[in-house]
């Protein structure tokens, strides 16, 4: 009885793994600490929770998470060709720019890097979504405003999909943030998972038209 039970589990894991590997929609997530699960166990992070939800739904969606804490747009540009060639995604979700903005990088340079990330992903044949990042107002309203407009401008020029920022409501609630007031805590992760489940569904339905 025990052997039969163990064999059934092995078969189930094999089928699940095969389904994920052959997913109809393979999303390459290029992000920073917000998607890398900074300060958390990986099992707590929203990307892990969302993939589990897709698996439970038998949804043919795989998230390939290449998010790295501290990653900037220029860091990602050094690696994107390798990521695209290795994973051959059908979709690319870019969640970047926050570290650039916090460090006060020139707006024109951030825009160029985002443009390059989007266009290189599109050249690979992938559908691309760019997340609308927002930054704290420390550098003044002019810089902050120009930073935010960057994303709409890149989308307008490339035809990429503009995805809402998952931190907009969370960042203003200290109960959902780590002590650094920059990163979401474990309590916030299921909320981000639900938000992204909805937004990715909208994106996939739009990109399939």
C-alpha positions as CSV (number, residue, x, y, z in Angstrom):
1,X,0.0,0.0,0.0
2,X,2.8,2.4,0.9
3,X,4.7,1.6,-2.3
4,X,1.6,2.2,-4.4
5,X,1.0,5.5,-2.6
6,X,4.6,6.6,-3.2
7,X,4.5,5.6,-6.8
8,X,1.3,7.7,-7.3
9,X,3.0,10.7,-5.8
10,X,6.0,10.3,-8.1
11,X,3.8,10.0,-11.1
12,X,1.8,13.1,-10.0
13,X,5.0,15.1,-9.6
14,X,6.3,13.9,-12.9
15,X,3.1,15.0,-14.7
16,X,3.0,18.3,-12.9
17,X,6.7,19.0,-13.8
18,X,6.1,18.1,-17.4
19,X,3.0,20.3,-17.6
20,X,5.0,23.3,-16.3
21,X,7.9,22.7,-18.6
22,X,5.6,22.5,-21.6
23,X,3.4,25.4,-20.5
24,X,1.5,27.2,-23.2
25,X,2.4,30.5,-21.6
26,X,6.0,30.9,-20.3
27,X,6.4,34.2,-18.6
28,X,10.0,35.5,-18.1
29,X,9.8,37.8,-15.2
30,X,12.7,40.3,-15.1
31,X,12.6,42.2,-11.9
32,X,14.3,43.4,-8.7
33,X,13.9,42.7,-5.0
34,X,10.2,43.2,-5.1
35,X,9.8,40.1,-7.1
36,X,12.9,38.3,-5.7
37,X,11.2,38.0,-2.3
38,X,13.7,40.2,-0.4
39,X,13.8,39.4,3.3
40,X,11.5,36.4,2.9
41,X,11.7,32.7,2.5
42,X,11.1,31.8,-1.2
43,X,7.9,29.9,-0.3
44,X,6.5,33.1,1.1
45,X,7.2,35.3,-2.0
46,X,4.4,36.2,-4.3
47,X,5.9,34.6,-7.4
48,X,6.1,31.2,-5.7
49,X,2.5,31.6,-4.4
50,X,1.2,32.6,-7.8
51,X,2.9,29.6,-9.5
52,X,1.3,27.3,-6.9
53,X,-2.1,28.9,-7.7
54,X,-1.6,28.2,-11.4
55,X,-0.6,24.6,-10.7
56,X,-3.7,24.1,-8.6
57,X,-5.8,25.5,-11.4
58,X,-4.0,23.4,-13.9
59,X,-3.3,26.6,-15.8
60,X,-0.8,26.2,-18.6
61,X,1.4,29.1,-17.2
62,X,4.9,28.9,-16.0
63,X,6.7,31.9,-14.4
64,X,10.5,31.9,-14.9
65,X,11.7,34.3,-12.2
66,X,15.0,36.0,-13.0
67,X,14.4,38.8,-10.4
68,X,17.5,39.9,-8.5
69,X,17.6,42.1,-5.5
70,X,19.2,45.5,-6.4
71,X,18.9,44.9,-10.1
72,X,18.8,48.0,-12.3
73,X,17.8,48.3,-15.9
74,X,21.4,48.4,-17.2
75,X,22.2,45.2,-15.1
76,X,19.3,43.4,-16.8
77,X,20.4,44.5,-20.3
78,X,23.7,42.6,-19.7
79,X,21.8,39.4,-19.2
80,X,18.6,39.6,-21.2
81,X,19.9,38.0,-24.4
82,X,21.0,35.0,-22.4
83,X,17.7,34.8,-20.5
84,X,15.7,35.0,-23.8
85,X,17.8,32.3,-25.5
86,X,17.8,30.0,-22.5
87,X,14.2,30.1,-21.6
88,X,12.5,31.1,-24.9
89,X,9.5,32.7,-23.2
90,X,6.2,33.4,-24.9
91,X,5.8,36.5,-22.7
92,X,8.2,38.8,-20.8
93,X,7.2,40.9,-17.8
94,X,9.6,43.7,-16.9
95,X,9.4,44.9,-13.3
96,X,12.3,47.3,-13.2
97,X,13.4,50.9,-12.7
98,X,12.8,51.3,-9.0
99,X,16.5,51.0,-8.1
100,X,17.4,53.3,-11.0
101,X,15.0,55.9,-9.7
102,X,15.9,55.7,-6.1
103,X,19.6,56.3,-7.1
104,X,18.7,59.3,-9.2
105,X,19.8,57.9,-12.5
106,X,19.1,60.3,-15.5
107,X,15.5,59.9,-16.7
108,X,16.7,59.7,-20.3
109,X,19.0,56.9,-19.5
110,X,16.3,54.9,-17.7
111,X,14.0,55.4,-20.6
112,X,16.6,54.2,-23.1
113,X,17.3,51.0,-21.0
114,X,13.6,50.3,-20.7
115,X,13.2,50.7,-24.4
116,X,16.0,48.4,-25.1
117,X,14.7,45.7,-22.7
118,X,11.3,45.9,-24.4
119,X,12.5,45.9,-28.0
120,X,15.0,43.1,-27.4
121,X,12.3,41.0,-25.8
122,X,9.9,41.7,-28.7
123,X,12.6,40.7,-31.3
124,X,12.7,37.3,-29.7
125,X,9.0,36.9,-30.5
126,X,7.7,37.4,-27.0
127,X,4.7,39.5,-25.9
128,X,5.9,42.2,-23.5
129,X,4.4,43.9,-20.5
130,X,6.1,46.8,-18.7
131,X,5.1,47.4,-15.1
132,X,4.4,51.0,-14.1
133,X,6.9,51.5,-11.3
134,X,6.6,54.4,-8.8
135,X,9.3,55.7,-6.5
136,X,9.3,57.6,-3.2
137,X,9.1,61.4,-3.6
138,X,12.5,62.0,-2.1
139,X,14.0,63.4,-5.3
140,X,11.3,66.0,-5.7
141,X,8.0,66.2,-7.8
142,X,9.7,67.0,-11.1
143,X,12.0,64.0,-11.1
144,X,9.3,61.7,-9.7
145,X,6.8,62.9,-12.3
146,X,9.2,62.5,-15.2
147,X,10.1,59.0,-13.9
148,X,6.5,57.9,-13.9
149,X,5.8,59.3,-17.4
150,X,8.7,57.2,-18.7
151,X,6.7,54.0,-18.6
152,X,3.7,55.3,-20.6
153,X,6.1,56.8,-23.2
154,X,8.0,53.5,-23.6
155,X,4.7,51.7,-24.0
156,X,3.4,54.2,-26.6
157,X,6.6,53.8,-28.7
158,X,6.8,50.0,-28.5
159,X,3.3,48.8,-28.3
160,X,4.1,46.9,-25.1
161,X,1.4,46.3,-22.5
162,X,1.4,48.7,-19.5
163,X,0.7,46.7,-16.3
164,X,-0.3,48.5,-13.0
165,X,2.1,48.6,-10.1
166,X,1.4,46.0,-7.4
167,X,2.9,48.2,-4.7
168,X,0.7,51.2,-5.0
169,X,-1.7,50.4,-2.2
170,X,0.7,48.2,-0.2
171,X,3.5,50.8,0.1
172,X,1.3,53.2,2.0
173,X,0.3,50.6,4.7
174,X,3.1,50.1,7.2
175,X,1.5,46.9,8.4
176,X,2.4,45.4,5.0
177,X,6.0,46.6,4.8
178,X,9.3,45.5,6.2
179,X,11.1,47.8,8.6
180,X,13.0,49.4,5.7
181,X,9.6,50.8,4.4
182,X,10.8,49.7,0.9
183,X,9.9,46.1,0.7
184,X,6.6,44.2,1.2
185,X,6.5,41.8,4.1
186,X,5.1,38.2,4.3
187,X,1.6,39.5,5.0
188,X,1.6,41.4,1.8
189,X,2.7,38.6,-0.5
190,X,-0.8,36.9,-0.8
191,X,-2.2,40.2,-1.7
192,X,0.3,40.8,-4.4
193,X,-0.3,37.2,-5.6
194,X,-4.0,37.9,-6.0
195,X,-3.3,41.3,-7.7
196,X,-0.9,39.7,-10.2
197,X,-3.2,36.8,-10.9
198,X,-5.8,39.2,-12.0
199,X,-3.5,41.5,-14.0
200,X,-1.6,38.7,-15.7
201,X,-4.9,37.1,-16.8
202,X,-5.9,40.5,-18.3
203,X,-2.6,40.8,-20.1
204,X,-2.6,37.2,-21.5
205,X,-6.2,37.6,-22.7
206,X,-5.2,40.9,-24.4
207,X,-2.0,39.6,-25.9
208,X,-3.8,36.6,-27.4
209,X,-6.1,38.8,-29.5
